[in-house]
Amino acid sequence: MTSADREIETDTDDSEHAELVAELLDGRHRALARVITKIENRAPGYREIVSRLHEHTGSASVVGITGSPGAGKSTLVDKLAKAYRDRGETVGVIAVDPSSPYTGGAVLGDRIRMASNVGDMEVFFRSMSARGSLGGLSTATSDAVKALDAFGKDRVIVETVGAGQNEVDVVKTAETVCVLVQPGSGDDVQMLKAGILEIGDVFVVNKADMDGAQQTVAELEEMLHMRDEPTGGLQMGHHGPLSDGPGGASSNGTGDAGATEAGASETATGGSEDDGWEPEVLETVATDGTGVETLIETVGQHRDYLVESGDLDAHARTRYAEEIRQHLRADTAALLEEELVARGGVDTLAERVFARKTDPYTVADEIVGPLADCLRREE
């Protein structure tokens, strides 16, 4: 293929991508499905498509639903989508499923579990593969959320794979994180202390009509109390305020919480200092919709808090910073992998290290060195 042919092919691809983006922005569901497929498969041109969509994002409210397998996440997501539709809102759902060890695709892909919303074109549901991500979310999930956001969905719900405490990655995508726990799951509640407890904005004891529901609620409330107590009542969730200084609860460096309670620390508007969002523990029975309206109201209150406190914008900035780092890591790793191949492959280099002809640090310096020099010359 000549350079002229390559230029023509590139121009054609650019035109097709621009047309696909235009169709998505025009509200065509087929275009939305094609875009998400390209994103999930990392097909050629997907980055350009996501880049074109970025300026059209920022309006959707993103809710993360996480928790252990069997907690009833899928059923609750179904009822949440139905309740939002009853309010006249449009909904997009990304359900992250386990990956097939053979194809890499979602094990439960294309499953029918949105029974309450069958035939409703304003509810867009998509199963995606976790692709081995320890965080329970594939790297494509955030891009898929952007596509739904740009499409104009009012609400985007991200349901995680159900891998326990490793699902803290949901925080990077969702504004509000709902953690589901089923009654009598003592081991699951204990597990929450290891990771998910710190990221939940709302805790939901689902299947609350089962025995042991009240005990599970009490255990969660006690753990939330213990989580906050060591820091003088400061909220430690991912949307809570940071300490004002070395003193913890107060900004005078003495750690005198009494000074704060007395009003020593005031906001710029003259009010008392924001104590942060206090996570709530709710009860639901997803199968019949009990408690779903209360959950929706609480999620709405949390978003209002994020907007009023400025945490919504702060969270977005943090998310974009992490995305930049993630893309840089991935792109740099790809470049270095190409250099490894050009040098005979990592096994060849490992053999030289084994033979004591060189060492790992020297190999790394030799491979990264040209890239570092190039970047420094650009500076």
Secondary structure, DSSP 8 states (H G I E B T S, - for coil): --HHHHHHHHHHHHHHHHHHHHHHHTT-HHHHHHHHHHHHHT-TTHHHHHHHHHTT-S-SEEEEEEE-TTS-HHHHHHHHHHHHHHTT--EEEEEEE-B-TTT-SBTTTT----GGGTT-TTEEEEEEE-TT-TTSS-TTHHHHHHHHHHHT-SEEEEE----GGGGGGGGGT-SEEEEEE-TT-HHHHHHHTTTGGGT-SEEEE-STTSTTHHHHHHHHHHHHHHHHGGGTT---STTS---SSTTTTSTTSS--HHHHHTT-SB-TTSSB-------EEEE-BTTTTBTHHHHHHHHHHHHHHHHHHTHHHHHHHHHHHHHHHHHHHHHHHHHHHHHHHHTT-HHHHHHHHHTTSS-HHHHHHHHHHHHHHHHHHH-
